[in-house]
């Protein structure tokens, strides 16, 4: 029997992890109906439907996580809330997660058979529109953090303009701007991670270099009552991973430790070492899958805060769980996801009343140290006098800041506000141009089409694509694969200079 509109049940949208357990859930109730989705968190999805529906749902979940990642629909009885109710389940692949939308069955019956409902139920990317609502929910919960970071950048930028005659103070304020920008970038990575977006490519990483770099950046924003100490093991083998995600991992643990100490006097101890991990040690990992025994590079972050009680320690890696009134609860949840992405283990020693220790074990790679891609580079003395670089970007701020950074290095800079203007400038000046920095997404003409035009005029000039899209997504374009380099936004000055060093060949003169 069809229910009246006033009796309709709410729609529920589930995010499932790799084991098909509920990672997160949200409810959309246009009417007066209310449903608490929290009891579903952590439970297997198939336990939320009637026994007669579990085999069919299990097959749909396997199809969504297979190589092809296919979507499917089925009718089932949802056993969530005060009473079971029939629903239509839409099962869709979503990157690292599987998405399951449970809609009231009367909505499905009301639709004429045979009509295409993609426009109503799917977003532009072919995923359920509820997924967009989920991303909106995540964004709203961290908007406070973004506003704080932007405020810090704006205030410090104004301060630099007024107080530029004090070199030491300028350096301190500049470091704070860099930290705020890094944190903003990592928050974006967290949103993309929860959305199932792909990250940057894996490379060999020196954990000591990466940890020291992030610790140095974060030290300037740590309260003066909190000291940061490093004990980095010598001669550690590299690990294979995604640098941006690993930076986010280190940042999350350091920031969490500083917030745990708060305004009290305390210390954060950061250490690394090589560990031969056995099954007993790895069995204590908080990851869903326990990695095999072997050699691991271990990162430990210990604080002298109040520690964690058993209840908090059991929930601390859940998404949106936070002990802070203004926290968004994504940091440690994202950290667990990053460790799982890298095939590692994550251990927590809560020590109530005596601080907490987080230990991350990441698989070591047996290669020569010379093969490791350096994370920290000293490029302070590099100059490019005699070189001319054409910057093609429709963003006025980015074009201006990039041009200023290059000019300070002795570069003669030409700029263009869009692809059409860039083609005109290149056509007239290509004989003197040493390199082109080309934005991928611009109005009037796509960056890939601009690339083809520039190559047709003069194929000898190196072209570097500059973009804020995911690296794996960009390399799907032929032009990006053929280009001389790719520079991902937001980039630091060292990233820009290092890219020029590589594409122009050799080390520029001083």
N, C-alpha and C positions, 0 to 999 in steps of 0.2 A: 504494500500500500504506500502510495506516494505521500510524503509528509508535506505539510503546509510550510510556507516560507518562514513562518515564525518558529517552526520546530526544526529547521535545518541544523545539522551538526556543523561544526567548524571544519575547515580544511587544515591538514597538518602536513608540514614539510620536514622530512627527515634527511639529515646528512649522515651517511654511513662510512665508517672507516674500512680499512682493508679486510677486516674480519667480518664485515657486514654487521657490526655492532653500531648502535646509534651514537654518533659523535656529537651531534647537536640536533635540536628540533625547534621549530617555531610553529605558532598557530595563527591562522588567519580566520577571524570570525566576523563577517560583515554584519551579523545580527546580534542578538543578545546572548547567544551561546558562548560558553567559556569552557576552556579545557586547559589543564596544567600539563605541559609536555615533559616536565622534569623527571617524572618517574621512568620515562623511556630511556633516559641518558645511560649509556653503558650496557644496555640490554641487547641481545641479538634481535635483529629485526624480525626474524621469523617467529620469535616468541610473542610478538605483538599481534599476531593474527590467529584465527581459529586453526585447530589441528588439521582440518580437512583442506586448508588452503596453504599449508606450509611447504608441501612438496612443489607446488606450482610457483610460489614466491621464491623458493630457493633456486629453482631453475632460472627464473628471471634475473635474480641477483648474479648468478654465475655468468649469464649472457652479458650483463652490463660490465663485468670485470674481465671478460675475455679479451683476446687480441683485437677483435673488431669492435667491442664495446657497443653492443646493440641495445636499443630501447625496447620496452614492451609494456603492455597494459594487462591488468587482470582485475577481476572483482573478488573481494575477500571481506571477511569479517574482521574489523579492527577492534582488538581488545585493549583499549586504552581509554581511561576515563571511567565514569560511574557505570556504564553498561556497554556491552558489545554493540557494534552497528556496522551495517554493510557499507563499504566504500569502494571507489575505483582507485586502484593503485597504478601510478605511472612510474615506472622504474627507468632511470636514465643514467648513462655514464657521465662522470664529471671530473676528469683528470684523476687526482689522487683519491677522490671520494666517489660514492655512488649516491644519487639523489632519488628519493622516493616521495612522491606527492600523493597524499591520501585525500581524495575529494569525496564529498557526500554523494552517495549513489544516485539520489534523486536528480542531481545536476546532470549526471550522465544520461539518465533516462529522458530528461527533457530535451536533449539535443536530437535533431533529426538525424536518422541514420544515413551514413554515406557522405556527410558533409565534412569538408576539411576543416578541422578545428585548430590547426597549427597557429593561425594568426592570433587566436584568443588565448591559447594555453602556453605557447612557447614564446621565448624571447627571441631577439634578433640572432642569437647564436645557436638557436635550435634547442636550448635548454628551457625547462619550465620557468614561467615568469616568476614563480615563487622564489626561484634562485636569486633573481634580482632583488626581491624584497629582503632576502637573507643578507645579501651584500650590503643593502642599505642599512639594515639593522647593525651589522658590524661597523660600518662607517660612522653611524651616529654614536656608537659607544666609544669611539676613539677620537671624535671630533674635538673634544676638550684638549686632548694631548696635542693635536695638530695646531690648535689655536695658541697653546702655550709655546710651542716651538716657533711658530711664525712671529709671535710677539717678541721672543728672545732675539730672533734674527733682525727684526725691524728696529728694536731699541738699540741693539749693538751697532747696527749700521749707522744710525743717527749719531751715536756716540763717537764712532770713528771719524765722522765728518767734523765734529766739533773739537775732538781731542787728538788730532793726528800728529801733534808735536811731541808726543811722549812715545818713543819707539817700544819700550817695554810694555806699556799699557795697550798699545795697538796690537802687539803680538798676543797678549792675553785675551783681548776681546775677539780677535780674529779666530783664535782657537775655539772660543765659545760658539761662534757662528758656524764653524766647521762641525762641531759636535751636534748642534741643533739640526743642521742639514742632514748629517748622518742618521740621526734618530728619525727624522721625517722619512728618509728613504727606507729605513728598516720597517717603519710602520706600514708603508706602502707594500713592502715585501710580505708583511704579515697578512694584509688584505688579499693580495694575490695568492698567497699560500692557501688561505681558507677558501678562496674561490676556485682552487684547483689549477691555477695558472702554472705554466712551466717556468723554470728558473734559468739561470745562466749555465753555461756548459761546465763540465767537470774538468779540473786541471789538477796537477800536483801542487800541494800547498804545504808550506812550512808553518806549522801551528805556532811555533815560538814567535816568528815574525808577525803573524796575524794577531796573536794575543797581545804582544807588546804594542803594536800599532793601536789597537782598540783601547787598551788600558791608558795609553798616553793621551788619546783624544778625550776619554771620559774623565780623566783625572782633574781636568780644569773645571768640570761641572759638579764634582763630588764635594760635599760640604767640607769645610776646612777641619772639622773635628774628626773626619774619617781619613785614615791613612791607607794607601794602597801599596802592598808589598808583592814583589815578584820573585818566584823561585823557579826559573825555567831550566829544565834539564838540558844538558849539553848533548849535541850529536844525535838529536831525535830524528828518526826516519820521517819522510813526508807522509801525507795521507792524500787520498784522491777525493776531491770534493768541489763544491760550488762556493767560491770565495765570498760572494755576497751573502749567501745563507749562513756560512760559518761566521762571518763578521756579526751578523744578526744574533747568532747563538751566543757568542762571547759577550756582546753588548747586553743581551737580555739578562744573563746571569750576574754581570757586574752591576747593572742598574738595580736589579732585584736585591742584591746584597746591600747596596747603599741605602735603598729605601727601607730595608729591614732594620738597619741601624738607626735611621732617622736622624734626629737632632742630637743623639747621644754621642759620646766619644767612643770611637771604635776603629776597627781595622778590617780590611779585606785582603785576604791572602790568596794570590793566584799562582798556581804551580802547574808544571807539566812534567811528565816523565813517561818512560816506556814501560808497559805492563804486560806480563805474560798472564793473561786472564784465563782462569779455569772455569769449569761449569758451575761450581759453587758460587763464585763471585758474580758471574754473568746471570745466574738465576735470580738475582736481586734486582735486575734491571726493570725499570718502569715501562719499557717499550713493550708493544704488543707481541713482538716476535723476539725471542731470546737469540742473540747472535752466537755463532760457534766459538769454541775456545781458540785462542791464538794470541798473536802479538798486537797490542793496541797502543795508540798514543793517547795518553790520559790527560785531560784538563780538569783541574780541581779549583773550585771557587768557594772559599770558606769565609764566613763573616762572623762577627762577634755580637750579632743581634740577639733578640730574645729567643730565637729558635722556633720550632713548630711543634704543636701538639699532634697527637696521633690522628685526630679527625681532620685537621688542616692538611697534614702531610699526605693523607689519603686522597684529598680533593685538589691539591694545588696545581696539578697538570690538566685539570678539566678546563675546557674553553669557557671564558667569561667568569670563572671563579676568581675572586680577588678578596684579599683581606684589607684592602685600602678603599677608603670612601670614594676616591676619585679615580681608581684604577679601572682599566678596561678588561683585565683578565685574559689577555691574549698572549702575553710575553712568554710565560712558561709553557703554555699549551703549544705555542709555535715552536719553542725550543725542543719539546719532545718530538714534534713532527720532523724537525730538521735532523735530529739524531737518527730517527728511523729512516729518513731518506738516505742517510749515509751508511746505513747498515751497522750502526753502533749501539751502545748501551748507555743508559742514563741511571745513575744511582743517587739516592738521596739519604743523607744522614741527618735527621732533624734535630737531635740533641736539644730537647726543650730546656730553656733557661741558659743554654750555652752556645747559641748560634746554630748555624746550619751549614752543611757542606754538600754541594752539588758536584758530582763527578761524571764526566763524559768520557766514554771510551770509544775511539774511532779507529777503524782498521788501519794498521800501518802498511806502507808500501815499500817493498825491498828494491830500491833503486839508488843510484849514486846521487849524492847531494847536489851535484852540478846540474842535474836534470830538473831540479825543483824550480818552479816559477816563483821568483821573489815577490813578496807582498809589499815590503817596504823598500823604497828606492830613494836614493839621494840625488835629486835632479835640480838642486838649488842653483847650480852654476851653469846650467845648460842655456846656451843662446843660439839664435838662428839668424844672425846678421847676414844679409845678402839673399835671403829667401823671401818669396812673396806667396801668401796664402789667401785664397778666395774663400770667404765664409758665406754660405748660402743657407739662410734660415729665416723663417717668417716671424719668429719671436724676437721682438725688439730687445728685450732684456738679455736674452741669451746671446744674441748676435753682438750686442754691445760689450758684455762681460768677456766673451771669448776673444773679441777683437782687442780689448784692453790687455788681456793676459798675454796674447801673442805680441802685441806692440812692446810690452815691457821686456820681452825676450829678444828684441831686435828685429822682429818680423815686420815686413811691409805688408799691411793688410788691405785687401779689397773685400767689399761686402755687397750682398744682394738680398733684397727683402723677400724674394720668391724665386721659384724655379725659372720663370721666363726672363726675369732680370738677370739671373745668374748665367743663363745661356748667352745673353747679349754681352755681359762683361767678359765671360770666358772667350767668346768669339773674338773680341777685340784685343784681349790681353794675354791669351794663352801662352804666347812665346816667353813671357816673363814669369808666369805662374809656376810655383814649385809644387803646390799641393792644393786640393780642394776639400773643404769640409762641407759635406752635403747633408742637409736634413732630409729624413725619409718622408715625413708627412707634411705637405705644404699645399696651399690652395692653388688653383688654376692648373697645375701640372704635378703629377706624382714625382717623388724623388727618384724612383726607378727609371722613369721616362727621361728625367733630366740627365741621369747617368748615361743613358744611351746616346743622348744628344752630345754630351761632352766628349764621350769616347769617339764619336764620329768626327768631331772637330779636331781633336788631338789626343790620340790614345796613349801618348807617352806620359802625360801628367797623372801622378797618383791621385786617387779619389778615396776619401774616407767617409763612410756613411756615419751619421750621427743620429741616434734615435733613442726614444724612451720605451720602445716595445721590447718584449722578451726576446732574448738572443736566438732561441730555437725558432721562434716565429719568424724572425727577420731572415734567417738563413734559408727559409723556404723560397725566398726570392732569388732568382738567378743573378740579378745585378749585385746583390749583397755578397753572394758567394764569389763573384768575379772581382769585387772591389779590393783595394789594397789593404783596407783595415776597417774595423767597426768600432766605434766609440759609443758606449752606452750612457744615456743620461740617467740621473745626474752624475757628472764626472768631476773629479778634482783636477787641480792644476797639474799635478804629477801625472795623472792619466793622459791629459792632453799632450804634455811634453813627451811622455814616453811613446805615445802613438806617432808623433812627428819624428822622433828619433828612428823608429822602425821603418816608416815609409820613405823617409828621405835618405836613409842609408848611412850607417855609421853615426858617430858622435859629432854634433855640430861644434864649431869652434867657440871659444869663450871671448 
